[in-house]
């Protein structure tokens, strides 16, 4: 069973999971972890915890040394400088581009240095002249990558309408296609303007919460069903998925009852009708 740790490359950033092995790692320590661009420094935010992980985990490379910390600090400064240069050159070339994020690779088997600049634009952009100026100014190989509004929101981060961190920033953009049908299943207002996230598209939380609503609706009595509750027999008039409960009209009062304490009730006279039908057939 692996000893799992969660690390973040940025404060309050997305979590990534690794196997700590026999390493003695604690909360807040800076560790080296493998990435697509080589070993990088990250903060341990929880763990190590023995967990039955569903798939393979990459191995943490150990606690970051002083040389690793100095390299990480220098790269962060370099990324900030590249972002400033890119924004200034974009303004000079009057291009409809917005710099969203910068990655800087200072060591590789294929090249010495590379700057990856992520940008957002309303359409296709001819950035050939910009690319030449960037390479000359930054003195590194330049890779310009256009991303969509949802990916841009995941990189920039922020708070959603719920007051919590954006789902795409905390967990990554949803891979499930989003639709207004999900909003109807979750009893949300049929108003697209209230369902849009910071990126201007349907909120990722619709996809993340949809399995919870689907599971609840499979187990809960339908609207109009007659059920028994500790307060008496009544009719289901609403669902409260976050509370794992149903709203029941009992006489002149509406009560919210946990789903575990609700049981179906056969309508009055149903048994007599069933018995009469059976007698006639016999």
N, C-alpha and C positions, 0 to 999 in steps of 0.2 A: 504494500500500500504506500503510495507516494506521500511525502510531506509537502503539502501544497502551500505556496506563498502567492500573494497578489502584489503586484508592483504597478506603479504609475510613473510615467515619464514627466508629467506635468502636475502641479498642485491641483487636486480635485479632478485629475484627468481620468481617462478610461483605464480600467484595470486589465492587466494581463497576468496570466497564471503560469507558474513554473514549478518544477520539482526541486525542492531544496536539498534533497539527498541527506547526507550526514552533516551538512553545514550548519553552524550555529548562527542563526540569523534572527534578529529581533525587529520589532516595530520601529520604523523610522530610519533604519540603517540603509545606506546606499550600496547597492549591489550591482554586479555586472550580469547582464542577461544577453542572450544571443538575439540578433535581429537580422533582417535581410541585408543590412549594410554593415554587419559585423557586431562586435560586442559594444553595448551602450550602457550608460549608468542610469539606474532607476531607483526610486524609493520603495522600500518594502512597507506596505500599508496594513497588512495583516498576515498572520501565520508565523512560522509553519504549523500547519494542522494536518494530521493524518486523515486523508479522505480517500474514499473509493471513487476515484476519478473515472468518468466514462470513457476517456480516450487517452492517447499518449500525451505526455507533457515533456517539453524541452527542459533540459537541466540548467539550473542557475549556475553561473560560472564562478560565483564566490563574492566575497565582500570587496567593494571597490577600493583600490589603493589610492594613495595621494596623487600618483601620476594620472590615474584614471579620472580623478575629480578635477584636476587642473585641465586636462584635455576636454572634459565635458563643459567646464565653465568657459573655456576659450571658444568652443564650438557654438555655445549659446550666444556669446557676444558676436561671433561671426554671422550667425543666422539673422540676428537683429540688424546688423549692418547691411546685409544683402537685401533684406526687406525694404529698408530705407532707400537704398540705391535703386531697386526695382520700381518703387512707387514714383520716385523722381523722374526716372527715365520714361516711364509710362505716361506721366503728365507731359513731358517734353514732346513725346511722339503723338500726343493727343489720341491715345487709344482707349476704347471703352472697356478697360480691364480693371479688375480689383484684386489686389494681392491678398490671398487668404492665409497662406502659410508658407514656410520655407523649411526645407530639410537641407542639411549640409553634411556631406560625407568627406572626411579628411583623409581616409585611407581605404584603398581597394586594390585588388589584384589586377584590375583592368585599367584604372586611371588613378592619377594622383589626388585630385580634388573634384568634387561635383556639387553643384547647387541645384536642388530641385525646387522650383517655384510653382506653387499651386495658385491658380487664378480663376476668377469667375467673370464671365462675360455674357451678354445677351445673345450672342451668336458667334459665328466664325470670325476670327481676327487674324489679320495678316501681321505677324509679329517678327518677320524676318529681319528688318532693320533693328528692331529692339533687341533681338537675340545677339546680333553682332556687338552692339553697344554694351550689353550686359557682360558678355564674355570678355571684352576688352577692359571693362571697369573692375569686374570682380576677380579676374585672373583665375578662372576656374571653368570647368565644363558646365554648361547651362542646360537644364532640362525644364522646359515650360510645359505645364500640364493643366489643361482646362478641366474644371470639375463642375458638377451641378450644384444647385442651390442647397440640396439636402446634405451633400458631402461638405459643402462650405460651412453650413451651420454646425456640423459635427466637429469641424476643426476649430472654429471660432468659439463655440460653446455659448452658454447663456442660461437664462431661466425661462421656463415655459409659463403658460397661463396658470398652471397649478402651483406655481411658486417654487418648484423644484428644478434641478438641473435638467437640461434637455435630454431626452432619451437617447437621441443620436450621439450626443457627446459622451454620455455615460456608458452606453452599451453598443454604440455603432448604429448607423442607419438601418432601418428595417429591411430585410430581404424579402418580406412578404408583400405582394402587390396590395395597395390600399384602395378602398372603395367606400362610397357613401353607405353601402349596405352594412358595413361594420358599424357605422354610426347608428343606424336604425336598430341593429341588434343590441346596441348598448344604451338604447333609450336616450340618445343625445339629440339636441335640437336639430331640425332639418334645415340648418342655415350654414352653408359652406363657409361663410366668413368667420363663424365661431369655431370651425374645425381646422383652421389653418394654423400651422406652426410658424416659428420665426423665419423659416425658409420660404414661406408663402405656399407651401403644399400641405396636403393632409398630414395631420400629426402622426408620428411614428407610434405613439402610445395606443392608437387604435388597433394596430396589429399585435402589440405586445399584450394587450388586455383581452383580445378577442377569444383566445382559448378559455379564459376564466368564465366569460359570459356564456360561451357555448356549453361548457361543462355544467354551469349552474342551470341553464334552461333545460338541459336533459334531465336533471334531478328534481327540479322544482315543479309544483303544480301549475297548470296553465291559468291564465286570467279567466275568471268566471267559475273556476272549480270550487266545489264545496269541500271545506276541510274542517277538521277539528283542531282546536288550540286550547291551551290551558285556560283561556278566557271564555271559551265556548265555541260553538259551531258558527262558521261564517263563510263568506265568499271572498276568494282571492281577487283583489283589485289592483295589486301592484307588486313589483319585485324590487328588492334592494340588494343588488349583487355585492357591493362592498361590505355589507353587513351580513351576508350569507343568510338573508331573511326574506320573508314575504309580508306584504301588507294585506291584512284581512279585515273585511267589514263585518263586525260582530254587532248585531242589532244596530244601535245608533252611533257606535264608536268604531273608529279605525285603530287597529293595533298592529304593531310591527312584531312579528314572531319569528324566532330563529327557525331555520328550515328543519333542523333536527327535532323540533318539538311540534311539527305540523304533521298530521296524518289525514289521508283522504277519508271522506265520509260518503257513504252511499245515499243518494237523494231519497227522501221519504216516499214510500209507495213503490220504489223500484223492486223490492223483494216480493211484494204482493203481486205486481204485474208479472214478474218472472214466474211466480208460482202458478198464476192463473193461466199463463200461456202454456206452461208445461202440462197443466191439467187438461186443457182443451186438446192438446196434441195427443195425450194419452187416451 
